[in-house]
Amino acid sequence: MPTPLDRAMQSRNAFFAFAGIVTAVSAWSIWGGEMFPGEKDPVGDPSKWADSELKRWLEVRGLLPDKKATREDLLERVKANMRPQPRS
């Protein structure tokens, strides 16, 4: 048979569990499920992009570049896989 002290400890555990759930849901709703969003794609002429931007563009699309690829190789691969931009 539980004592009054046992009942008090059980209710505190329930309170902390509820408070933890409320905190987790609040954090999720504030950050929208994506705490650290990825960087956006670079825009403009690929020949003016940095090497890191060329590599990131290829990696996002699953076209993993070779670690030893030169800038020319990366640029050629990006241009071969880019879709033409619609004219307005």
URCOR-V254722 format. One record per residue. N is the residue number from 1. RES is the residue in three letters. SS is DSSP state (A for helix, B for strand, O for the rest). Layout:
n=N res=RES ss=SS
n=N res=RES ss=SS
This chain:
n=1 res=MET ss=O
n=2 res=PRO ss=O
n=3 res=THR ss=O
n=4 res=PRO ss=A
n=5 res=LEU ss=A
n=6 res=ASP ss=A
n=7 res=ARG ss=A
n=8 res=ALA ss=A
n=9 res=MET ss=A
n=10 res=GLN ss=A
n=11 res=SER ss=A
n=12 res=ARG ss=A
n=13 res=ASN ss=A
n=14 res=ALA ss=A
n=15 res=PHE ss=A
n=16 res=PHE ss=A
n=17 res=ALA ss=A
n=18 res=PHE ss=A
n=19 res=ALA ss=A
n=20 res=GLY ss=A
n=21 res=ILE ss=A
n=22 res=VAL ss=A
n=23 res=THR ss=A
n=24 res=ALA ss=A
n=25 res=VAL ss=A
n=26 res=SER ss=A
n=27 res=ALA ss=A
n=28 res=TRP ss=A
n=29 res=SER ss=A
n=30 res=ILE ss=A
n=31 res=TRP ss=A
n=32 res=GLY ss=O
n=33 res=GLY ss=O
n=34 res=GLU ss=O
n=35 res=MET ss=O
n=36 res=PHE ss=O
n=37 res=PRO ss=O
n=38 res=GLY ss=O
n=39 res=GLU ss=O
n=40 res=LYS ss=O
n=41 res=ASP ss=O
n=42 res=PRO ss=O
n=43 res=VAL ss=O
n=44 res=GLY ss=O
n=45 res=ASP ss=O
n=46 res=PRO ss=A
n=47 res=SER ss=A
n=48 res=LYS ss=A
n=49 res=TRP ss=O
n=50 res=ALA ss=O
n=51 res=ASP ss=A
n=52 res=SER ss=A
n=53 res=GLU ss=A
n=54 res=LEU ss=A
n=55 res=LYS ss=A
n=56 res=ARG ss=A
n=57 res=TRP ss=A
n=58 res=LEU ss=A
n=59 res=GLU ss=A
n=60 res=VAL ss=A
n=61 res=ARG ss=O
n=62 res=GLY ss=O
n=63 res=LEU ss=O
n=64 res=LEU ss=O
n=65 res=PRO ss=O
n=66 res=ASP ss=O
n=67 res=LYS ss=O
n=68 res=LYS ss=O
n=69 res=ALA ss=O
n=70 res=THR ss=O
n=71 res=ARG ss=A
n=72 res=GLU ss=A
n=73 res=ASP ss=A
n=74 res=LEU ss=A
n=75 res=LEU ss=A
n=76 res=GLU ss=A
n=77 res=ARG ss=A
n=78 res=VAL ss=A
n=79 res=LYS ss=A
n=80 res=ALA ss=A
n=81 res=ASN ss=A
n=82 res=MET ss=O
n=83 res=ARG ss=O
n=84 res=PRO ss=O
n=85 res=GLN ss=O
n=86 res=PRO ss=O
n=87 res=ARG ss=O
n=88 res=SER ss=O
